[in-house]
Structure formats: structure tokens, C-alpha cells
Amino acid sequence: MTVVIQEQDDDLLREVDKFLKATGMAQGYLGLQATNNGHLIPRLRAGGHLKASTEARLRQFMRFKMTDMEFWAKYPNGRTRKGRG
């Protein structure tokens, strides 16, 4: 059981690191924006564990933010069609 939890935490931290690199966001800001806890990521790195609901909120925030960034990269003016805005 402990090995499975550790692997899940490691997977999550890899996702977090990838997200932070892609966005340039600080880890404290990510925790604050995603879960209202700026100490979340440092505590996870120090060996802490997350409740399933907290992990879900973090993953959902990162997924939404990446989708949002992809949209704005594709449509820098916020337009999805020419001539419409």
C-alpha cells in the first residue's frame, strides 16, 4: 500500500514539475490557486500525502490552465473565427 501511494505521489510531482516548467508558475502560487494552500507542493515534496479530493482539485486546475494556455496560443486575440470576436 505504501509503495503504491509513493508511486502516485511521484507521478503527481512529475506532472506538477512539467506544469510549472510549461507555465513558469511558482509552486507556491500553484498550490494557492488550485487549492488555496501555498504550502501544498512543498509539503508534498517533503513526503506529505494528499486527500483524493485535493489531488483531484490540483489535477483539474492544471488541466484547465493548460487548455486555457493552448487556446490563447492558438487564438491570441481571443477570436475563434475570422471577423467574429
C-alpha positions as CSV (number, residue, x, y, z in Angstrom):
1,M,0.0,0.0,0.0
2,T,2.7,2.5,0.9
3,V,4.6,1.7,-2.3
4,V,1.5,2.4,-4.4
5,I,0.9,5.8,-2.6
6,Q,4.5,6.8,-3.1
7,E,4.3,6.0,-6.8
8,Q,1.1,8.0,-7.1
9,D,2.8,10.9,-5.3
10,D,5.8,10.7,-7.6
11,D,3.6,10.7,-10.7
12,L,1.8,13.7,-9.4
13,L,5.1,15.5,-8.7
14,R,6.3,14.8,-12.2
15,E,3.1,16.3,-13.6
16,V,3.4,19.3,-11.3
17,D,7.1,19.8,-12.4
18,K,6.0,19.6,-16.0
19,F,3.2,22.1,-15.5
20,L,5.5,24.5,-13.6
21,K,8.0,24.4,-16.3
22,A,5.4,24.9,-19.1
23,T,3.7,27.8,-17.3
24,G,6.6,29.4,-15.4
25,M,4.4,29.5,-12.4
26,A,5.9,29.2,-8.9
27,Q,5.0,26.1,-6.9
28,G,3.5,28.2,-4.0
29,Y,1.3,30.1,-6.4
30,L,0.1,26.8,-8.0
31,G,-0.9,25.4,-4.6
32,L,-2.6,28.7,-3.7
33,Q,-4.5,29.0,-6.9
34,A,-5.5,25.3,-7.1
35,T,-6.4,24.6,-3.5
36,N,-5.9,27.8,-1.5
37,N,-2.8,26.3,0.1
38,G,0.5,27.8,-0.9
39,H,2.4,25.2,1.1
40,L,0.8,22.2,-0.7
41,I,3.5,21.4,-3.2
42,P,6.5,21.9,-0.8
43,R,4.8,19.6,1.7
44,L,4.1,17.0,-1.0
45,R,7.8,17.2,-2.0
46,A,8.8,16.7,1.7
47,G,6.8,13.4,1.7
48,G,3.4,14.6,2.6
49,H,0.3,13.0,1.1
50,L,-2.9,14.4,-0.3
51,K,-6.5,13.5,0.1
52,A,-8.1,12.3,-3.1
53,S,-10.3,15.4,-3.3
54,T,-7.2,17.7,-3.0
55,E,-5.3,15.8,-5.6
56,A,-8.4,16.0,-7.9
57,R,-8.6,19.8,-7.5
58,L,-4.9,20.2,-8.2
59,R,-5.1,18.0,-11.4
60,Q,-8.2,19.8,-12.5
61,F,-6.6,23.2,-12.1
62,M,-3.5,22.1,-14.1
63,R,-5.6,20.6,-16.8
64,F,-7.8,23.7,-17.2
65,K,-4.9,26.1,-17.1
66,M,-3.0,24.1,-19.9
67,T,-6.2,24.1,-22.0
68,D,-6.6,27.8,-21.5
69,M,-2.9,28.4,-22.4
70,E,-3.3,26.3,-25.6
71,F,-6.4,28.3,-26.6
72,W,-4.6,31.7,-26.2
73,A,-1.6,30.4,-28.1
74,K,-3.8,29.4,-30.9
75,Y,-6.1,32.5,-30.8
76,P,-4.0,35.3,-29.3
77,N,-6.8,37.9,-29.9
78,G,-9.4,35.6,-28.4
79,R,-11.1,35.1,-31.7
80,T,-12.2,31.6,-32.9
81,R,-13.3,32.8,-36.3
82,K,-12.1,35.5,-38.6
83,G,-14.3,38.5,-38.3
84,R,-16.0,37.4,-35.2
85,G,-14.9,38.1,-31.7
